[in-house]
Structure formats: structure tokens, C-alpha cells
């Protein structure tokens, strides 16, 4: 009887662990194909051997030229991150996501600081206008240096028929033994915010493209 109980508990426990791992894998690869998740992207060379990688993607029904301006103006004090502003602002990030393209926020180059919050920024590592933007850095813990190195890549790939695949990749290298304990919960939150951001960029780009293509109305 005890053996049957132990065996049953082991089966239930194993199923629970498998379920958690399956959900985690889905979160880390939300929307991405196997090829996208396993393929190389700009910025991968900055952290050659990451401890944690998340690759997420979405199809946008317009050209990369219509999507890029929304990527170029990312950042606090700029176009925001097109996600759940109210959640970010609960943490004091002061994010206000733009619903239109702002010409003053379109110039972005290597070394520029893209703020996540008023006192927190990542540096632009590489940029290929119309194709990719890679941010690099870490978030310090008070007076302590960041416990991890981090890259955040935004990549646009053209699709047949004029659509675009937007691929977003996060790569972490842990610099402290306890960094995983911090990053894993952060990555769960990042999933929630990232999928909203991807959909926010998609909706804005498709809407602005449709507006641009609509015939001018007679006065």
C-alpha cells in the first residue's frame, strides 16, 4: 500500500514538474518558431554563453519600413514600450507609450542611452536602421553593480507577401551565484510585458500603415 502511495505521489510530482517546465519553455519561446528560437540574431556575440535566453516573436501585416519607426523610438521619455504602462508606472518607471511616430525620437545610434526608467538605462550596442536594434547593460542593485549582463535585441525580418516578423530576444549572463534567483521571477514578468509589447507594436504599425494607404478624403 505504501509503495502504491509513493508511486502515485512520484507520478503526480513528475507530472507537475513536467507541466511547469512546459509552461516555462512556452513562455521563453512565445510566438517564435523553432528556427527563430534556435537561430542566431544580431547581438548574440555580446553574450556568447548565456545562462538564460528568451526569444519571442510576432507577425506584423506590413513592411519592416512601417514597423521600424516604432522600434527606433523605444524608451522611457521617448515612445515608451507599448506594454502595460500602468504596471510599469506602479514601479515608478514613468512610461507613456506613444500612439504615433515622433520624428524627434527616430535618431538612435551606438552608445545612446535608452532608459527603462528615469534612473535606469541600457546602452545601444548595435543598430541597423530598418533591421535591428540591440541594447546592452544591466540593472544595478542599489549601490551594487548589476548581478547579470543583459542584451535585448529587436530584429525585423521580411516575410513573403510584405509582412514582417518581429523577433525580440533577451540574453542573460549571471555574474553572481544568486543572480538566477533574481532573474527567473523577473523573466516571468518579462513574458507578460513582452507579449503585450509585441502586440502593441503590431497594432500600432498595422494601424499607421493602413492610415497611410487609405485614400485622402475629399474636404
Buried (B, 14 or more C-beta within 10 A) or exposed (E): EEEEEEEEEEEEEEEEEEEEEEEBEEBBBBBBEEEBBEBEBBBBEBBEEBBBBBBBBBEBBBBBBBBBBBBBBBBBBBBBBBBBBEBBEEEEBBBBBBEEBEEEBBEBEEEBEBBBBEEBBBEBBBBEBBBBBBBBBBBEEEEEEBBBBBBBBBBBBEEEEEBBBBBBBBBBBBEBEEBBEBBEEEBEEBBEBBBBBBBBBBEBBBBBBEEEEEEEEEE
